[in-house]
Amino acid sequence: MTEYNDPAVRYYQEVFDQCIHYLSIDGVIFGFHQNQLKVLLLRWKGTDAWSLPGGFIRKAESVDVAAQRIMQERTGLDALYLQQFHVFGEAVRYDQEATWRKINLPVDGAKWSERTISLGYYALVEHSKVIPTPDFLTEVCAWWSLDDVPALLFDHNHIIAVALLSLRKDFNDQPLNHLLPDTFTIPELQRLHETILGLSLDGRNFYKKVMASGQLERLSERRAGTPHKAPFLYRFKPSEPTNRLPTLEAKTA
C-alpha cells in the first residue's frame, strides 16, 4: 500500500483495506428536545463543514452490527433502536473530489473509491442520554434542530429528508418511548407527534385517542415549573409495546 504522510489519508487507506469497498452507512440520529426534533451532526477538523455520522462496514460484520457500532460510537448508547430506511445508490451522488478538498483531505494519488453506495439508517434516541462524541476526522459532534440544519457535505441533506419521510410514513409503528424521557406530559407527547408529522392536532381529540390506546399510565406527580396549572406526568406501561398509538388526524378548523 502506498504510504501517505497525512494521518487522515492513512486512516482512510487503512479503512479501505479493512472494510467492504464501495459500501458505507450513513446515520440520521433523531432526538427530541425543547419541543424540537433534532439530528446529530459532525463538524470536520479545521473546517466549517458538517455532515451526518457514518462509516464503513468491516469485512467480518453484518450491516446491522456495523450500523449499531457506528451509532454507538457517536452517542455513547448501547442497543440503539435503528431502522434501515433507504439505499442511496445514484450513479453520481456528489462531486467527490471537490468534497475531499473542502474537508482538507489530499486527493492526489490517494486510493479513493470511485463510487460508494450508502445504506441509510435512522436512530431514535432520548436526547438527554446521548453523549455526542466526534470521530477521528471531526472535532465537534452536536445537535441541530431540523429547521436549522446547514448545507451539509456529500448528499446528507437529501438523506435527512428521506429519513424524515420514512419516519412519518411508518410513524404509528415506531417505538416513541425511545424519543421521550421516562416520564412526560400529554402536551409534550402531542408536540412530539406534531413535530414529526408536521401537523397541528386537536388537543382534546389527541388526549382521548392516546388514553384509549391503553398504553399510558398517569402518575401522581406533576410537571413542576410550568406557567399554567402543572400537568400530570405519564409514562408508557412497561408491559406495552410502546409503538402502536392510534393513527391521528390533523386539527380541523
N, C-alpha and C positions, 0 to 999 in steps of 0.2 A: 504494500500500500504506500502511495506517495506520502511523504512527510510534509506537514504544514505547520508553520510557526504559530499561527493564530489558534488560541485554545478553543474557541468556539468552532472553528473549522475542524480541528482534531476531534472534538466531541461529535460533530455530525458525521465525520467519516467512521468513527467507532460505531455509532448508531447504525450507519448504513451497512456495516459488516455484520452486526449482531441481530438485526431486525429484518422483518419481511420487507422486501423492496416494493416501492410504489404504492404502499398502503399505509394509511395513518388513521388516527382517531382524533376528532375534534369534539370538545365537550362544552355544552351550554349548561352551566350550573345556575339554576334558578333559586333565588331566595326571596322571602317576603319580609319587608321591614318598613315601619313607619308608613303603612298603607301603600307601599310601592313594591312592584315586582322588580327584582334586581338580578343582574348577572355578574359573575365573577370574571374579571379581565386581568391580563398581564401586560405590563409595560416593559419593553425590551431595553436592555442596558444601553445607556448613553444616547437614548433617543426619546422622542415623544410619541412613539408608535405603540399602539395597543393591539392585542389580539386575544382570541379565546385560548383557554388551556388546551393542550393537545399533546400528542406524542405518537410513538411508533409501537408496533406490535412485535414483541420478541419472538424468535423462531419457535420457541417451545411453549408459547402462550396461546390460549384461546382468545378470540377478540373480546369476549365479555370480561375475562380476567384482566386483560390489558386495560380496558376501559375503567374497571374498578381501581386498578393501580394508579393510573394517570390522575383520576379524580381524587383519590385519597391523598396523593402527594400534594395536591393544591389546597385541600380543605382540612386535612388532619382528621377526617371522619372515616370510620370503618363501616362496612356493609351499607354502602350508599344505595338508595333507590335509583336505578338507571333504566332508561328506556332508549333503545336504538330506534331512531325515527326516520333516517334517510341516508342514502348513499349519494355522495357528491362526486360525480364522475364525468363532468363535462370535459370535452377534448381540450379546451383552453379555459382554465378556471380563473387565472390571473396572470399578470406579467411576472414570471418567476425571477428573471434576472434583475429587473427594476426593484422588486421587493427585497431581494437579498441585499442589494446595495443600500436600500433605505434603512435597513437594520444593521448596517456596517459589517456585513459578512463578506469577506473576499470571495469572488466568484471565479476569477481567472484560474483555470486549471483544476478547480475543485470537482470532485466526483459527485455532482448533484443528480438526482433522478430527473429524467425529462418530464415525467408526468406522475402525479400522485392522486390516487383515489382515496377519498376520506369517508369513513363511517361516522355519521353524526349520532351522538348520544346526548340526551339531556338528563340532568340530575335534579331532584327535588330535595332541598336541604333546609334545615331550620337555621336561620341567619345567625343567631347568637352563638351557635355551637361551632361555627366554622372558624378555623384559624387560617386566614389567607396566607399562602406561602408561595413565593416566586420559585422558579426553577433555575437551572444553571445559566440560561440565556437571558433571564429577565431580572429586574430589580424591584419591581412593585407588583403586588397582587392585591386587587382592591375591588370592592363592589361598585357597580354603576347602575343607576336607575335606567330602565329600558328607554325612558323618554330622553335620556341624556347621552346615550352611547355614541361615542365619536366615530369618525370614519376609521374602520379597522383594517389591519393588514389582511392580505390574501382575499378570500371571499367570505370573510367571517360575518359581515353584516347580513349577508344573504342567509348564512347558516342560522343565525339567531332568528331571522324572520320565519324560516321554515320550521324551526323548533317551536316557536310560539304558535304557529298554525297547527302543528301536530298536537301540542298540549291542549289547545282549545278543542280540537276535533275529538280527542279521547278524554275530555275533562271529567266526565262523570264516572270514568273507570280509574281515575288516578287517586292514589292514597294521599289525601290532603294533609293528613297528620304529619307528613314529612316536612311540610312548609310552615307549620304552626308550632308555637311553643306548647308545652304540655297542657296549659290552661289558656283560655281565650274567651272573649265575649262574642255574643251573636253579631254585633256590629262589625267586629274585626273579621269574623268568618264571612260575613256578607261582603265586606270590602275586598277580601281575597278573591271571592267569586267574581266580583265586578271588574277587578283589575285584570285578571286573566282573561275573562270572556270579553272585555271591552263593552260591557252592558251596564245599564242602570237598572237595578232590581227593586221592586216594591218591598219595603221593609216588613210589613205585616204578612204579606204572602210568603216571603222568604222564611220568616220565623215559623210559620205554620208548616211549611214543607220540610224544613230541616228537623223540626221536632217530631213530625210524623214519621220520619225515617227510622226513629228508634235508636239511632247511633250515638246521640249525645246525652250526657249526664250533667245536670246542673249541680254545682257545688254551693256550699253555704257562703263562701267568700265572694266579695265583690271587688271589682276593679277600682282601686284607690286612685285619687288624683285626677279624676275626670271632671270637666267643668259642670256637668249636669248630674242628675241622680246616678250614683255609681251602679253600673250594670253588673249582673251576676256573672261569675266565671263558669265556663263549661269545659268539658273535656270529652274526647271520644271514649266510649265504653271499651274497656280492654278486650272484651270478647267479640267486638265488632270488627269487620274488615277495614273500616275507615276509608273506604274508597267507592261507596255507592250511594252517595247522597242523590236525591231525586233531580231529574232534569229541571232546570229553572228557566223562567221566562223573563224577558225584558220588561221593565216598567212601562206601562202604557199611560197615555195622557187621560 
